[in-house]
Amino acid sequence: MSLVHPGTILVVEDDCGHAILITKALRRAHIANPITTLHDGQDAVDLCCATGQSTGGGLTLPLLMILNLRLPGLNGLHVLQRMQVEAQTRSLPVILVSAVETPDDLAACQALGYTLCLTKPVLAAQLLGAIRQLGLGVSIVSRPYEKSAKTWSTHHSRPDALGNVFHA
């Protein structure tokens, strides 16, 4: 069973607390797309790249990847480098997140063509602005506001990749 369905936003973040904050920020921005969370760079490469061990024909790429630059093991920069090697992942939109932005990290990412980097903690407005900057606005599913409650409507809860259930 694939973790990625059409329109999925893939969050690659090793810190569970930050992964939850990013998911909540997406929901606060009224984005209703499915969200899959992975906790290391190798899993992201395996999921997205044809050379990865967990792919096998019929590969469905995420609509968007939100990638932490400072992952242990295979870090975010290495994930980007691997994505550039694979034809199907070269054009996958990526929003980078990092607690610390160093000029060297940013220069390396820019050399690969990735220019959107947000500083943690990530706010809903920042994510929405980055998504619009990538031109994904029409691909993102927005939840409508309920006039009386001033909140988006939700009919059910959805577990994340770890089985955690978030209530919008």
N, C-alpha and C positions, 0 to 999 in steps of 0.2 A: 504494500500500500504506500502510495507516494505521500510525502509530507507537504508537497506543493500542488495546489490546485490553481486553475487559471485565476489571475488577479491577486494572488497571494503576495503579501509583503513579508520578506524574510528579514528577521532581526538576528544579527550575529553579535552576541554580547555575552562575555563570560561571567559578568556580575549579575546574578539573578535580580537584585534590587534595581539596577539600571535597566535591565530588560523589562521589568514590570513598569518602570517609569516611562520608558519609550512606548510600550503598549498602551498605557493609560493616556499618554500625550496624543497618540494617534486617535484614540477613541474620543478624547476631548476636542480634537479637531474634526469630529464627526465623520471619521473615516471608518467604514464598516467592512472593508476588505478582510478576508481571512489573514491571520498573522501566524507565522511559524517562527519559533525561536530556536536558534542553535547556540551552543555555548563554546564552540571553538572553531578556529579557521579551517582545520582539516575537514570537519563535517560540512562546512559551507562549500569547500572545493569538491568534496565527494558528491554532494547533492547537485551542484550546478555544472560541473565539468564532465565531459564525456569520458575522461580518463579516470574519474572517481569510481570508487568501488561500489557505491550504492546506486549508480545509474544503470539503466539497462533498457535502451530503446524507449521510444515514446516519452522522451524527457520533456517535462513541463517546467519551464523556467519561471521564477518569481517575476512579478511585475516590477518589483523594486527591492533592492537590498539596502538595509541600514546596517552598516558595518563598523564595529569598534576597531580603531587602529591598533590599540594596545592589547591584543589578545595574547595569552600565553601560547607557547608552541608556535604554530603557524600563525604569525601575526597578520593584521589587516593588510599591510603593504604586500606581504607574500601572497595573500589571497588575490589581491588586485593583479599582481604579476601573473599568477596562474590563469586568471580569467582572461587576460590579454592574449594568452597562447591559444585558447580555445575559440574558434570562430563563433560558436553560438552564444558565448558569454561576453564577447567584446563590447557589445552594445547594451548590456544589462545596466540600467540606471542604478547608481550607488550614491547613497548619502553616508558620508563618513562621520563618525562621532568619536570624540576623544576627550578625556579629562584634561590632557595637556597637549597643546598643539606646538610642536617644535618646527622651526623653519625647515630643517632637513626633511622631516616627515612630509610636510606640505609640499615641498619642492619635488620629492620623489613621487607623490601622488599626482601632482600636476603634470609631471613628465609622462605619466601614464594616461593622462586625459581626465583625471578625476579632480574636480575643483570645489565641490561642495563639502565643507567640513563644519560640523556644529560642535560646540563645546558643551560637555555635560555639566549640569543636568539639562537635558533637552526639553524645551517647552513646546507646547502644541503649536503656537504661532510660528516658531522656528521651523518645525517639521512641515507645516502647511506651506510656508514660503518656499522651502527647498523643493517640495514636490511640485509646486507651480513653476519654479525656475527650471526644473527638469522637463516641463511640458507634459506632466502626467495628469494634470487636473481632470481631463475627461475620462481617464481610466480608473480613477479612484471613485469608489462607491460612497456617497455621503448619506448619512442618516438624516431624515427630515426632523425638524423641530416640532414638538407638540406645542401648540399655542399657549395652553394653560400652564404647563409645567416649565416652559422655557428650557427643556432638555430634549435630547433626541430620544426617539422611541426605540425600545428594544423588546423583543418578544421572547427571547431565550438567552441563556448564558452559553458561552462557548469555552471549552477547555483549551489551554495552550498546549504546546508540544510536551510539556512536563506533566500534563494532567491537571494543572491549576485552573480553577474556574474563576473567571473575572466577570463581575457584574458591571455593566455599563451604567 
